[in-house]
Amino acid sequence: MTDADYSVAFEGVEFGPIPRSWLNHPNAYDRDRRGGPRLLAVSAAAYRPKTLRVRYAHPRTGQILVCQTAGHEGDDGTVPRALVNGSGWPRSLRPGRSDPMDVLRVAEEQHLEGLWADRVELPVGQQRERAVADGGDAGAK
């Protein structure tokens, strides 16, 4: 799958794949490094001027939390401002009180595996609930 094939729509916004360079950036970090489940950054979209929306996926359940962060517009498009100014951008989060907003899409599931497999242990086969096609019912699994 190429970036051109990657399209995830949520609340009228088109998301693309998180670039590997964001995860490898020295100012990217994993929020709360304790053991247990983490939500992993998988998709992002420029939302408003200087704002990004980032989709964080739970690798086992496929639930998605969508967060907003300040963006910085540069030659390579919009990136998290925290990567540029050195304050630190969370490439992964611990699940918290916020309810999931969506579910993992097929394009995201494939990208998640390629992006994160060398960093965290991901479930395989039947251990992961099924992703839905883009535009699918968020309640369907």
N, CA, C and O atoms as CSV, one atom per row, in Angstrom:
chain,resi,resn,atom,element,x,y,z
A,1,MET,N,N,0.843,-1.178,0.000
A,1,MET,CA,C,0.000,0.000,0.000
A,1,MET,C,C,0.886,1.239,0.000
A,1,MET,O,O,1.866,1.308,0.743
A,2,THR,N,N,0.551,2.194,-0.814
A,2,THR,CA,C,1.301,3.450,-0.864
A,2,THR,C,C,0.527,4.524,-0.114
A,2,THR,O,O,-0.650,4.352,0.202
A,3,ASP,N,N,1.205,5.640,0.168
A,3,ASP,CA,C,0.527,6.755,0.835
A,3,ASP,C,C,-0.645,7.257,0.010
A,3,ASP,O,O,-1.626,7.753,0.564
A,4,ALA,N,N,-0.555,7.132,-1.325
A,4,ALA,CA,C,-1.644,7.567,-2.190
A,4,ALA,C,C,-2.890,6.709,-1.985
A,4,ALA,O,O,-4.007,7.188,-2.181
A,5,ASP,N,N,-2.712,5.442,-1.591
A,5,ASP,CA,C,-3.828,4.528,-1.353
A,5,ASP,C,C,-4.423,4.699,0.042
A,5,ASP,O,O,-5.510,4.191,0.320
A,6,TYR,N,N,-3.729,5.398,0.902
A,6,TYR,CA,C,-4.096,5.512,2.310
A,6,TYR,C,C,-5.078,6.657,2.475
A,6,TYR,O,O,-4.728,7.820,2.273
A,7,SER,N,N,-6.279,6.333,2.834
A,7,SER,CA,C,-7.273,7.360,3.066
A,7,SER,C,C,-8.211,6.905,4.159
A,7,SER,O,O,-8.876,5.877,4.030
A,8,VAL,N,N,-8.265,7.659,5.218
A,8,VAL,CA,C,-9.158,7.369,6.332
A,8,VAL,C,C,-9.945,8.638,6.616
A,8,VAL,O,O,-9.366,9.672,6.948
A,9,ALA,N,N,-11.247,8.562,6.487
A,9,ALA,CA,C,-12.106,9.712,6.751
A,9,ALA,C,C,-12.740,9.578,8.122
A,9,ALA,O,O,-13.234,8.511,8.485
A,10,PHE,N,N,-12.724,10.662,8.881
A,10,PHE,CA,C,-13.375,10.693,10.189
A,10,PHE,C,C,-13.864,12.107,10.422
A,10,PHE,O,O,-13.088,13.060,10.365
A,11,GLU,N,N,-15.153,12.239,10.685
A,11,GLU,CA,C,-15.788,13.541,10.925
A,11,GLU,C,C,-15.444,14.556,9.835
A,11,GLU,O,O,-15.163,15.721,10.116
A,12,GLY,N,N,-15.471,14.089,8.595
A,12,GLY,CA,C,-15.256,14.967,7.454
A,12,GLY,C,C,-13.813,15.360,7.204
A,12,GLY,O,O,-13.550,16.243,6.387
A,13,VAL,N,N,-12.871,14.724,7.889
A,13,VAL,CA,C,-11.449,15.034,7.736
A,13,VAL,C,C,-10.746,13.806,7.166
A,13,VAL,O,O,-10.985,12.685,7.617
A,14,GLU,N,N,-9.873,14.016,6.168
A,14,GLU,CA,C,-9.095,12.932,5.565
A,14,GLU,C,C,-7.753,12.796,6.286
A,14,GLU,O,O,-6.967,13.742,6.345
A,15,PHE,N,N,-7.508,11.617,6.828
A,15,PHE,CA,C,-6.270,11.334,7.544
A,15,PHE,C,C,-5.316,10.558,6.655
A,15,PHE,O,O,-5.734,9.749,5.826
A,16,GLY,N,N,-4.031,10.816,6.839
A,16,GLY,CA,C,-2.981,10.085,6.144
A,16,GLY,C,C,-2.095,9.392,7.159
A,16,GLY,O,O,-2.262,9.587,8.363
A,17,PRO,N,N,-1.149,8.580,6.689
A,17,PRO,CA,C,-0.301,7.820,7.608
A,17,PRO,C,C,0.671,8.700,8.386
A,17,PRO,O,O,1.200,9.674,7.850
A,18,ILE,N,N,0.900,8.360,9.635
A,18,ILE,CA,C,1.937,9.022,10.422
A,18,ILE,C,C,3.275,8.681,9.772
A,18,ILE,O,O,3.552,7.505,9.540
A,19,PRO,N,N,4.106,9.667,9.473
A,19,PRO,CA,C,5.425,9.362,8.915
A,19,PRO,C,C,6.347,8.721,9.963
A,19,PRO,O,O,6.312,9.091,11.136
A,20,ARG,N,N,7.150,7.785,9.540
A,20,ARG,CA,C,8.122,7.145,10.431
A,20,ARG,C,C,9.051,8.196,11.051
A,20,ARG,O,O,9.499,8.039,12.186
A,21,SER,N,N,9.338,9.271,10.300
A,21,SER,CA,C,10.234,10.316,10.803
A,21,SER,C,C,9.691,10.965,12.077
A,21,SER,O,O,10.471,11.394,12.927
A,22,TRP,N,N,8.365,11.043,12.220
A,22,TRP,CA,C,7.804,11.600,13.448
A,22,TRP,C,C,8.143,10.718,14.634
A,22,TRP,O,O,8.518,11.224,15.692
A,23,LEU,N,N,8.018,9.393,14.476
A,23,LEU,CA,C,8.300,8.475,15.582
A,23,LEU,C,C,9.782,8.460,15.924
A,23,LEU,O,O,10.152,8.313,17.089
A,24,ASN,N,N,10.634,8.612,14.908
A,24,ASN,CA,C,12.081,8.561,15.111
A,24,ASN,C,C,12.675,9.893,15.563
A,24,ASN,O,O,13.848,9.951,15.932
A,25,HIS,N,N,11.895,10.942,15.540
A,25,HIS,CA,C,12.392,12.272,15.897
A,25,HIS,C,C,12.867,12.280,17.358
A,25,HIS,O,O,12.232,11.658,18.211
A,26,PRO,N,N,13.970,12.973,17.656
A,26,PRO,CA,C,14.470,13.000,19.038
A,26,PRO,C,C,13.499,13.635,20.038
A,26,PRO,O,O,13.622,13.402,21.241
A,27,ASN,N,N,12.545,14.426,19.568
A,27,ASN,CA,C,11.577,15.048,20.473
A,27,ASN,C,C,10.272,14.268,20.583
A,27,ASN,O,O,9.312,14.753,21.181
A,28,ALA,N,N,10.225,13.059,20.009
A,28,ALA,CA,C,9.049,12.194,20.159
A,28,ALA,C,C,9.288,11.282,21.362
A,28,ALA,O,O,10.414,10.848,21.608
A,29,TYR,N,N,8.233,11.000,22.100
A,29,TYR,CA,C,8.379,10.162,23.299
A,29,TYR,C,C,7.109,9.340,23.494
A,29,TYR,O,O,6.082,9.585,22.861
A,30,ASP,N,N,7.209,8.363,24.383
A,30,ASP,CA,C,6.062,7.543,24.764
A,30,ASP,C,C,5.566,8.042,26.112
A,30,ASP,O,O,6.274,7.959,27.115
A,31,ARG,N,N,4.358,8.556,26.124
A,31,ARG,CA,C,3.801,9.104,27.361
A,31,ARG,C,C,3.555,7.976,28.350
A,31,ARG,O,O,2.934,6.967,28.017
A,32,ASP,N,N,4.043,8.156,29.556
A,32,ASP,CA,C,3.871,7.203,30.654
A,32,ASP,C,C,4.393,5.827,30.233
A,32,ASP,O,O,3.636,5.009,29.711
A,33,ARG,N,N,5.631,5.583,30.450
A,33,ARG,CA,C,6.307,4.374,29.972
A,33,ARG,C,C,6.030,3.132,30.811
A,33,ARG,O,O,6.621,2.086,30.544
A,34,ARG,N,N,5.169,3.201,31.800
A,34,ARG,CA,C,4.830,2.003,32.580
A,34,ARG,C,C,4.309,0.924,31.651
A,34,ARG,O,O,3.897,1.200,30.524
A,35,GLY,N,N,4.331,-0.282,32.126
A,35,GLY,CA,C,3.807,-1.399,31.342
A,35,GLY,C,C,2.318,-1.278,31.120
A,35,GLY,O,O,1.660,-0.406,31.688
A,36,GLY,N,N,1.802,-2.143,30.307
A,36,GLY,CA,C,0.374,-2.133,30.032
A,36,GLY,C,C,0.080,-1.592,28.652
A,36,GLY,O,O,0.991,-1.257,27.896
A,37,PRO,N,N,-1.200,-1.508,28.328
A,37,PRO,CA,C,-1.580,-1.096,26.971
A,37,PRO,C,C,-1.226,0.351,26.688
A,37,PRO,O,O,-1.205,1.201,27.578
A,38,ARG,N,N,-0.949,0.598,25.418
A,38,ARG,CA,C,-0.705,1.959,24.957
A,38,ARG,C,C,-1.495,2.171,23.684
A,38,ARG,O,O,-1.770,1.229,22.942
A,39,LEU,N,N,-1.854,3.417,23.441
A,39,LEU,CA,C,-2.457,3.822,22.181
A,39,LEU,C,C,-1.324,4.346,21.307
A,39,LEU,O,O,-0.528,5.171,21.754
A,40,LEU,N,N,-1.248,3.877,20.072
A,40,LEU,CA,C,-0.127,4.168,19.191
A,40,LEU,C,C,-0.557,5.104,18.070
A,40,LEU,O,O,-1.572,4.861,17.418
A,41,ALA,N,N,0.209,6.178,17.837
A,41,ALA,CA,C,-0.099,7.120,16.758
A,41,ALA,C,C,-0.042,6.383,15.432
A,41,ALA,O,O,0.930,5.686,15.141
A,42,VAL,N,N,-1.089,6.539,14.629
A,42,VAL,CA,C,-1.134,5.824,13.353
A,42,VAL,C,C,-1.525,6.724,12.181
A,42,VAL,O,O,-1.053,6.501,11.066
A,43,SER,N,N,-2.360,7.721,12.393
A,43,SER,CA,C,-2.825,8.597,11.309
A,43,SER,C,C,-2.879,10.039,11.787
A,43,SER,O,O,-3.040,10.306,12.977
A,44,ALA,N,N,-2.742,10.973,10.838
A,44,ALA,CA,C,-2.815,12.389,11.182
A,44,ALA,C,C,-3.412,13.173,10.029
A,44,ALA,O,O,-3.393,12.737,8.878
A,45,ALA,N,N,-3.943,14.340,10.363
A,45,ALA,CA,C,-4.508,15.229,9.350
A,45,ALA,C,C,-4.343,16.669,9.791
A,45,ALA,O,O,-4.523,16.994,10.965
A,46,ALA,N,N,-3.998,17.538,8.837
A,46,ALA,CA,C,-4.041,18.969,9.103
A,46,ALA,C,C,-5.521,19.306,9.242
A,46,ALA,O,O,-6.314,19.001,8.352
A,47,TYR,N,N,-5.892,19.926,10.341
A,47,TYR,CA,C,-7.305,20.125,10.647
A,47,TYR,C,C,-7.726,21.568,10.424
A,47,TYR,O,O,-8.640,21.833,9.643
A,48,ARG,N,N,-7.103,22.457,11.066
A,48,ARG,CA,C,-7.310,23.891,10.901
A,48,ARG,C,C,-5.929,24.501,10.750
A,48,ARG,O,O,-4.928,23.812,10.951
A,49,PRO,N,N,-5.854,25.765,10.405
A,49,PRO,CA,C,-4.508,26.347,10.335
A,49,PRO,C,C,-3.742,26.100,11.643
A,49,PRO,O,O,-4.206,26.430,12.734
A,50,LYS,N,N,-2.570,25.515,11.489
A,50,LYS,CA,C,-1.670,25.247,12.612
A,50,LYS,C,C,-2.238,24.286,13.640
A,50,LYS,O,O,-1.892,24.364,14.819
A,51,THR,N,N,-3.115,23.372,13.204
A,51,THR,CA,C,-3.665,22.353,14.093
A,51,THR,C,C,-3.641,21.005,13.390
A,51,THR,O,O,-3.969,20.904,12.208
A,52,LEU,N,N,-3.250,19.973,14.127
A,52,LEU,CA,C,-3.266,18.594,13.643
A,52,LEU,C,C,-4.237,17.772,14.464
A,52,LEU,O,O,-4.404,18.003,15.662
A,53,ARG,N,N,-4.870,16.821,13.822
A,53,ARG,CA,C,-5.637,15.797,14.530
A,53,ARG,C,C,-4.864,14.502,14.341
A,53,ARG,O,O,-4.468,14.169,13.224
A,54,VAL,N,N,-4.650,13.773,15.425
A,54,VAL,CA,C,-3.887,12.526,15.402
A,54,VAL,C,C,-4.772,11.403,15.913
A,54,VAL,O,O,-5.419,11.524,16.954
A,55,ARG,N,N,-4.790,10.305,15.162
A,55,ARG,CA,C,-5.537,9.114,15.558
A,55,ARG,C,C,-4.566,8.160,16.253
A,55,ARG,O,O,-3.558,7.758,15.673
A,56,TYR,N,N,-4.880,7.801,17.502
A,56,TYR,CA,C,-4.097,6.860,18.294
A,56,TYR,C,C,-4.901,5.566,18.407
A,56,TYR,O,O,-6.059,5.578,18.823
A,57,ALA,N,N,-4.274,4.456,18.033
A,57,ALA,CA,C,-4.969,3.165,17.993
A,57,ALA,C,C,-4.553,2.266,19.144
A,57,ALA,O,O,-3.381,2.216,19.516
A,58,HIS,N,N,-5.524,1.555,19.704
A,58,HIS,CA,C,-5.227,0.485,20.648
A,58,HIS,C,C,-4.939,-0.744,19.797
A,58,HIS,O,O,-5.828,-1.200,19.078
A,59,PRO,N,N,-3.728,-1.297,19.851
A,59,PRO,CA,C,-3.358,-2.367,18.924
A,59,PRO,C,C,-4.147,-3.665,19.089
A,59,PRO,O,O,-4.238,-4.443,18.139
A,60,ARG,N,N,-4.712,-3.919,20.257
A,60,ARG,CA,C,-5.445,-5.176,20.451
A,60,ARG,C,C,-6.928,-5.040,20.110
A,60,ARG,O,O,-7.489,-5.897,19.427
A,61,THR,N,N,-7.563,-3.968,20.582
A,61,THR,CA,C,-9.009,-3.828,20.379
A,61,THR,C,C,-9.352,-3.081,19.105
A,61,THR,O,O,-10.463,-3.204,18.589
A,62,GLY,N,N,-8.405,-2.307,18.594
A,62,GLY,CA,C,-8.677,-1.517,17.390
A,62,GLY,C,C,-9.435,-0.234,17.662
A,62,GLY,O,O,-9.847,0.451,16.726
A,63,GLN,N,N,-9.626,0.100,18.924
A,63,GLN,CA,C,-10.313,1.345,19.231
A,63,GLN,C,C,-9.382,2.525,18.973
A,63,GLN,O,O,-8.167,2.420,19.143
A,64,ILE,N,N,-9.965,3.642,18.563
A,64,ILE,CA,C,-9.210,4.840,18.188
A,64,ILE,C,C,-9.621,6.017,19.063
A,64,ILE,O,O,-10.803,6.257,19.306
A,65,LEU,N,N,-8.611,6.739,19.525
A,65,LEU,CA,C,-8.818,8.008,20.208
A,65,LEU,C,C,-8.245,9.089,19.294
A,65,LEU,O,O,-7.123,8.957,18.807
A,66,VAL,N,N,-8.999,10.142,19.064
A,66,VAL,CA,C,-8.543,11.235,18.206
A,66,VAL,C,C,-8.204,12.422,19.102
A,66,VAL,O,O,-9.027,12.881,19.894
A,67,CYS,N,N,-6.971,12.907,18.956
A,67,CYS,CA,C,-6.499,14.037,19.754
A,67,CYS,C,C,-6.076,15.177,18.833
A,67,CYS,O,O,-5.745,14.960,17.668
A,68,GLN,N,N,-6.093,16.380,19.365
A,68,GLN,CA,C,-5.617,17.538,18.616
A,68,GLN,C,C,-4.318,18.025,19.225
A,68,GLN,O,O,-4.108,17.929,20.434
A,69,THR,N,N,-3.450,18.550,18.373
A,69,THR,CA,C,-2.185,19.114,18.823
A,69,THR,C,C,-1.835,20.288,17.923
A,69,THR,O,O,-2.306,20.383,16.789
A,70,ALA,N,N,-1.010,21.171,18.440
A,70,ALA,CA,C,-0.555,22.315,17.632
A,70,ALA,C,C,0.308,21.811,16.495
A,70,ALA,O,O,1.105,20.889,16.666
A,71,GLY,N,N,0.146,22.419,15.337
A,71,GLY,CA,C,0.927,22.038,14.178
A,71,GLY,C,C,1.877,23.141,13.748
A,71,GLY,O,O,1.698,24.311,14.085
A,72,HIS,N,N,2.884,22.743,13.002
A,72,HIS,CA,C,3.846,23.671,12.428
A,72,HIS,C,C,3.881,23.417,10.936
A,72,HIS,O,O,4.153,22.299,10.499
A,73,GLU,N,N,3.606,24.444,10.151
A,73,GLU,CA,C,3.591,24.300,8.701
A,73,GLU,C,C,4.991,24.531,8.165
A,73,GLU,O,O,5.568,25.605,8.340
A,74,GLY,N,N,5.537,23.502,7.505
A,74,GLY,CA,C,6.882,23.589,6.953
A,74,GLY,C,C,6.916,23.086,5.521
A,74,GLY,O,O,5.875,22.879,4.897
A,75,ASP,N,N,8.108,22.894,5.014
A,75,ASP,CA,C,8.282,22.437,3.636
A,75,ASP,C,C,7.683,21.054,3.393
A,75,ASP,O,O,7.247,20.751,2.282
A,76,ASP,N,N,7.660,20.214,4.433
A,76,ASP,CA,C,7.134,18.851,4.300
A,76,ASP,C,C,5.690,18.740,4.777
A,76,ASP,O,O,5.231,17.645,5.102
A,77,GLY,N,N,4.976,19.849,4.822
A,77,GLY,CA,C,3.599,19.829,5.290
A,77,GLY,C,C,3.528,20.194,6.761
A,77,GLY,O,O,4.466,20.763,7.319
A,78,THR,N,N,2.415,19.864,7.377
A,78,THR,CA,C,2.202,20.186,8.784
A,78,THR,C,C,2.708,19.047,9.652
A,78,THR,O,O,2.371,17.884,9.428
A,79,VAL,N,N,3.513,19.388,10.638
A,79,VAL,CA,C,4.058,18.428,11.601
A,79,VAL,C,C,3.696,18.905,12.999
A,79,VAL,O,O,3.363,20.077,13.174
A,80,PRO,N,N,3.753,18.029,14.003
A,80,PRO,CA,C,3.496,18.502,15.367
A,80,PRO,C,C,4.494,19.594,15.763
A,80,PRO,O,O,5.704,19.420,15.622
A,81,ARG,N,N,3.983,20.696,16.250
A,81,ARG,CA,C,4.839,21.810,16.660
A,81,ARG,C,C,5.835,21.365,17.729
A,81,ARG,O,O,6.962,21.857,17.773
A,82,ALA,N,N,5.424,20.444,18.579
A,82,ALA,CA,C,6.283,19.973,19.669
A,82,ALA,C,C,7.543,19.266,19.161
A,82,ALA,O,O,8.542,19.201,19.877
A,83,LEU,N,N,7.506,18.737,17.935
A,83,LEU,CA,C,8.722,18.157,17.357
A,83,LEU,C,C,9.699,19.257,16.974
A,83,LEU,O,O,10.913,19.085,17.086
A,84,VAL,N,N,9.168,20.386,16.524
A,84,VAL,CA,C,9.990,21.489,16.037
A,84,VAL,C,C,10.553,22.315,17.192
A,84,VAL,O,O,11.725,22.690,17.176
A,85,ASN,N,N,9.716,22.600,18.199
A,85,ASN,CA,C,10.171,23.493,19.272
A,85,ASN,C,C,10.842,22.767,20.436
A,85,ASN,O,O,11.317,23.409,21.373
A,86,GLY,N,N,10.884,21.433,20.384
A,86,GLY,CA,C,11.608,20.667,21.396
A,86,GLY,C,C,10.836,20.335,22.653
A,86,GLY,O,O,11.403,19.765,23.585
A,87,SER,N,N,9.548,20.677,22.709
A,87,SER,CA,C,8.787,20.398,23.933
A,87,SER,C,C,8.353,18.942,24.039
A,87,SER,O,O,7.972,18.495,25.121
A,88,GLY,N,N,8.403,18.191,22.941
A,88,GLY,CA,C,8.105,16.755,22.982
A,88,GLY,C,C,6.705,16.414,22.535
A,88,GLY,O,O,5.725,16.955,23.047
A,89,TRP,N,N,6.616,15.505,21.568
A,89,TRP,CA,C,5.330,15.051,21.026
A,89,TRP,C,C,5.107,13.594,21.413
A,89,TRP,O,O,5.990,12.763,21.195
A,90,PRO,N,N,3.937,13.259,21.986
A,90,PRO,CA,C,3.677,11.874,22.392
A,90,PRO,C,C,3.309,10.983,21.205
A,90,PRO,O,O,2.239,11.137,20.615
A,91,ARG,N,N,4.198,10.056,20.860
A,91,ARG,CA,C,3.906,9.112,19.774
A,91,ARG,C,C,3.027,7.980,20.278
A,91,ARG,O,O,2.429,7.257,19.482
A,92,SER,N,N,2.945,7.819,21.592
A,92,SER,CA,C,2.017,6.846,22.171
A,92,SER,C,C,1.483,7.402,23.483
A,92,SER,O,O,2.141,8.198,24.154
A,93,LEU,N,N,0.285,6.970,23.832
A,93,LEU,CA,C,-0.402,7.422,25.041
A,93,LEU,C,C,-0.878,6.214,25.831
A,93,LEU,O,O,-1.055,5.132,25.270
A,94,ARG,N,N,-1.084,6.391,27.113
A,94,ARG,CA,C,-1.752,5.367,27.910
A,94,ARG,C,C,-3.249,5.630,27.808
A,94,ARG,O,O,-3.674,6.785,27.822
A,95,PRO,N,N,-4.058,4.570,27.706
A,95,PRO,CA,C,-5.507,4.801,27.706
A,95,PRO,C,C,-5.907,5.536,28.979
A,95,PRO,O,O,-5.401,5.249,30.063
A,96,GLY,N,N,-6.804,6.468,28.833
A,96,GLY,CA,C,-7.240,7.258,29.981
A,96,GLY,C,C,-8.745,7.258,30.100
A,96,GLY,O,O,-9.415,6.278,29.775
A,97,ARG,N,N,-9.254,8.356,30.565
A,97,ARG,CA,C,-10.693,8.480,30.801
A,97,ARG,C,C,-11.492,8.747,29.537
A,97,ARG,O,O,-12.703,8.527,29.514
A,98,SER,N,N,-10.835,9.217,28.489
A,98,SER,CA,C,-11.546,9.551,27.253
A,98,SER,C,C,-12.052,8.297,26.568
A,98,SER,O,O,-11.325,7.312,26.438
A,99,ASP,N,N,-13.290,8.337,26.136
A,99,ASP,CA,C,-13.858,7.208,25.420
A,99,ASP,C,C,-13.320,7.153,24.001
A,99,ASP,O,O,-13.027,8.191,23.408
A,100,PRO,N,N,-13.186,5.938,23.446
A,100,PRO,CA,C,-12.772,5.818,22.051
A,100,PRO,C,C,-13.784,6.527,21.157
A,100,PRO,O,O,-14.975,6.565,21.464
A,101,MET,N,N,-13.303,7.086,20.054
A,101,MET,CA,C,-14.160,7.835,19.155
A,101,MET,C,C,-14.446,7.080,17.867
A,101,MET,O,O,-15.411,7.395,17.172
A,102,ASP,N,N,-13.630,6.095,17.537
A,102,ASP,CA,C,-13.746,5.391,16.268
A,102,ASP,C,C,-13.044,4.052,16.416
A,102,ASP,O,O,-12.595,3.685,17.501
A,103,VAL,N,N,-12.958,3.328,15.307
A,103,VAL,CA,C,-12.236,2.052,15.293
A,103,VAL,C,C,-11.194,2.078,14.182
A,103,VAL,O,O,-11.288,2.847,13.225
A,104,LEU,N,N,-10.208,1.221,14.340
A,104,LEU,CA,C,-9.109,1.091,13.389
A,104,LEU,C,C,-9.643,0.713,12.016
A,104,LEU,O,O,-10.487,-0.175,11.895
A,105,ARG,N,N,-9.154,1.380,10.988
A,105,ARG,CA,C,-9.533,1.071,9.615
A,105,ARG,C,C,-8.482,0.149,9.014
A,105,ARG,O,O,-7.366,0.061,9.526
A,106,VAL,N,N,-8.828,-0.533,7.941
A,106,VAL,CA,C,-7.941,-1.512,7.321
A,106,VAL,C,C,-6.603,-0.873,6.938
A,106,VAL,O,O,-5.550,-1.449,7.209
A,107,ALA,N,N,-6.629,0.309,6.311
A,107,ALA,CA,C,-5.387,0.986,5.919
A,107,ALA,C,C,-4.529,1.288,7.142
A,107,ALA,O,O,-3.305,1.168,7.087
A,108,GLU,N,N,-5.163,1.678,8.243
A,108,GLU,CA,C,-4.425,1.982,9.470
A,108,GLU,C,C,-3.836,0.722,10.080
A,108,GLU,O,O,-2.717,0.743,10.591
A,109,GLU,N,N,-4.578,-0.370,10.030
A,109,GLU,CA,C,-4.080,-1.624,10.599
A,109,GLU,C,C,-2.787,-2.043,9.907
A,109,GLU,O,O,-1.831,-2.448,10.569
A,110,GLN,N,N,-2.752,-1.947,8.593
A,110,GLN,CA,C,-1.553,-2.308,7.838
A,110,GLN,C,C,-0.405,-1.352,8.159
A,110,GLN,O,O,0.734,-1.787,8.326
A,111,HIS,N,N,-0.695,-0.071,8.244
A,111,HIS,CA,C,0.337,0.919,8.556
A,111,HIS,C,C,0.848,0.735,9.985
A,111,HIS,O,O,2.049,0.846,10.234
A,112,LEU,N,N,-0.045,0.457,10.911
A,112,LEU,CA,C,0.309,0.246,12.312
A,112,LEU,C,C,1.356,-0.853,12.437
A,112,LEU,O,O,2.342,-0.704,13.159
A,113,GLU,N,N,1.138,-1.945,11.738
A,113,GLU,CA,C,2.074,-3.069,11.805
A,113,GLU,C,C,3.438,-2.686,11.259
A,113,GLU,O,O,4.455,-3.017,11.869
A,114,GLY,N,N,3.487,-1.996,10.122
A,114,GLY,CA,C,4.760,-1.602,9.544
A,114,GLY,C,C,5.490,-0.546,10.359
A,114,GLY,O,O,6.720,-0.533,10.409
A,115,LEU,N,N,4.736,0.332,10.992
A,115,LEU,CA,C,5.306,1.452,11.726
A,115,LEU,C,C,5.767,1.071,13.128
A,115,LEU,O,O,6.794,1.561,13.599
A,116,TRP,N,N,5.019,0.204,13.794
A,116,TRP,CA,C,5.243,-0.053,15.212
A,116,TRP,C,C,5.800,-1.438,15.543
A,116,TRP,O,O,6.234,-1.649,16.675
A,117,ALA,N,N,5.807,-2.385,14.613
A,117,ALA,CA,C,6.190,-3.769,14.927
A,117,ALA,C,C,7.583,-3.877,15.534
A,117,ALA,O,O,7.817,-4.755,16.364
A,118,ASP,N,N,8.511,-3.013,15.147
A,118,ASP,CA,C,9.862,-3.094,15.700
A,118,ASP,C,C,9.995,-2.354,17.029
A,118,ASP,O,O,11.073,-2.365,17.625
A,119,ARG,N,N,8.925,-1.710,17.511
A,119,ARG,CA,C,8.964,-0.953,18.768
A,119,ARG,C,C,8.191,-1.610,19.900
A,119,ARG,O,O,8.616,-1.568,21.054
A,120,VAL,N,N,7.061,-2.215,19.572
A,120,VAL,CA,C,6.215,-2.838,20.595
A,120,VAL,C,C,5.722,-4.184,20.079
A,120,VAL,O,O,5.702,-4.436,18.874
A,121,GLU,N,N,5.328,-5.035,21.006
A,121,GLU,CA,C,4.765,-6.321,20.613
A,121,GLU,C,C,3.306,-6.107,20.224
A,121,GLU,O,O,2.486,-5.670,21.032
A,122,LEU,N,N,3.006,-6.424,18.977
A,122,LEU,CA,C,1.653,-6.247,18.467
A,122,LEU,C,C,0.941,-7.588,18.420
A,122,LEU,O,O,1.571,-8.608,18.140
A,123,PRO,N,N,-0.366,-7.608,18.689
A,123,PRO,CA,C,-1.117,-8.857,18.556
A,123,PRO,C,C,-1.176,-9.281,17.092
A,123,PRO,O,O,-1.120,-8.447,16.188
A,124,VAL,N,N,-1.290,-10.565,16.879
A,124,VAL,CA,C,-1.375,-11.100,15.519
A,124,VAL,C,C,-2.581,-12.010,15.399
A,124,VAL,O,O,-3.112,-12.511,16.390
A,125,GLY,N,N,-2.999,-12.211,14.158
A,125,GLY,CA,C,-4.076,-13.163,13.880
A,125,GLY,C,C,-5.337,-12.879,14.658
A,125,GLY,O,O,-5.830,-11.751,14.665
A,126,GLN,N,N,-5.861,-13.897,15.314
A,126,GLN,CA,C,-7.150,-13.776,15.997
A,126,GLN,C,C,-7.055,-13.027,17.317
A,126,GLN,O,O,-8.079,-12.763,17.946
A,127,GLN,N,N,-5.844,-12.677,17.750
A,127,GLN,CA,C,-5.711,-11.917,18.994
A,127,GLN,C,C,-6.204,-10.480,18.826
A,127,GLN,O,O,-6.510,-9.811,19.813
A,128,ARG,N,N,-6.282,-10.008,17.596
A,128,ARG,CA,C,-6.726,-8.634,17.344
A,128,ARG,C,C,-8.137,-8.668,16.782
A,128,ARG,O,O,-8.454,-9.483,15.915
A,129,GLU,N,N,-8.977,-7.776,17.285
A,129,GLU,CA,C,-10.311,-7.661,16.716
A,129,GLU,C,C,-10.187,-7.052,15.327
A,129,GLU,O,O,-9.237,-6.318,15.055
A,130,ARG,N,N,-11.109,-7.339,14.471
A,130,ARG,CA,C,-11.037,-6.943,13.068
A,130,ARG,C,C,-11.181,-5.439,12.874
A,130,ARG,O,O,-11.984,-4.784,13.537
A,131,ALA,N,N,-10.387,-4.908,11.952
A,131,ALA,CA,C,-10.511,-3.507,11.553
A,131,ALA,C,C,-11.670,-3.389,10.581
A,131,ALA,O,O,-12.035,-4.373,9.938
A,132,VAL,N,N,-12.255,-2.209,10.461
A,132,VAL,CA,C,-13.350,-1.998,9.533
A,132,VAL,C,C,-12.869,-1.209,8.330
A,132,VAL,O,O,-11.897,-0.458,8.406
A,133,ALA,N,N,-13.553,-1.388,7.241
A,133,ALA,CA,C,-13.248,-0.615,6.020
A,133,ALA,C,C,-13.568,0.843,6.278
A,133,ALA,O,O,-14.434,1.152,7.095
A,134,ASP,N,N,-12.882,1.741,5.592
A,134,ASP,CA,C,-13.149,3.165,5.773
A,134,ASP,C,C,-14.616,3.430,5.466
A,134,ASP,O,O,-15.160,2.942,4.475
A,135,GLY,N,N,-15.235,4.202,6.325
A,135,GLY,CA,C,-16.647,4.502,6.164
A,135,GLY,C,C,-17.533,3.460,6.826
A,135,GLY,O,O,-18.758,3.578,6.815
A,136,GLY,N,N,-16.900,2.425,7.411
A,136,GLY,CA,C,-17.662,1.360,8.059
A,136,GLY,C,C,-18.284,1.841,9.357
A,136,GLY,O,O,-17.982,2.934,9.836
A,137,ASP,N,N,-19.140,1.033,9.910
A,137,ASP,CA,C,-19.816,1.333,11.147
A,137,ASP,C,C,-18.821,1.178,12.299
A,137,ASP,O,O,-18.244,0.108,12.493
A,138,ALA,N,N,-18.628,2.254,13.058
A,138,ALA,CA,C,-17.679,2.221,14.167
A,138,ALA,C,C,-18.071,1.176,15.188
A,138,ALA,O,O,-17.211,0.724,15.944
A,139,GLY,N,N,-19.306,0.779,15.245
A,139,GLY,CA,C,-19.733,-0.233,16.193
A,139,GLY,C,C,-19.474,-1.639,15.705
A,139,GLY,O,O,-19.531,-2.583,16.493
A,140,ALA,N,N,-19.194,-1.802,14.433
A,140,ALA,CA,C,-18.934,-3.132,13.880
A,140,ALA,C,C,-17.520,-3.549,14.175
A,140,ALA,O,O,-16.602,-2.730,14.121
A,141,LYS,N,N,-17.336,-4.799,14.484
A,141,LYS,CA,C,-16.005,-5.317,14.763
A,141,LYS,C,C,-15.728,-6.481,13.871
A,141,LYS,O,O,-14.649,-7.070,13.944
